[in-house]
Amino acid sequence: MRPIEVEICLGTTCFVMGASALQNLQLPESLRAKVKISYVRCLHLCKNMDKFRKAPYARIDGEVIDEAAPEKIIQNITQKIKDIAHATN
């Protein structure tokens, strides 16, 4: 299984709105080997606020997560892993 790609926006708006708490995201041990986290300067999503609710933003395998918080990111990663496992069975 390829790692799940997580991009966390550290742009000014996202940083002020809570991405600072995501800078050192601690994943549970069971997820660490399955996930690749990168921190990006900006995902350029603020200009699409009519489509996405509110910063901070993250992207998990291309899917935008708004109002990103550690718990929400971990929940989405866990669901993606379950979906992948279900699809391969």
Buried (B, 14 or more C-beta within 10 A) or exposed (E): EEEBEBBBBBBEBBBEBBBEEBEEBEBEEEBEEBBEBEBBEBBEBBEEEEEBEBBBBBBBBEEBBBBBBBEBBBEBBBEBBEEBEEEEE
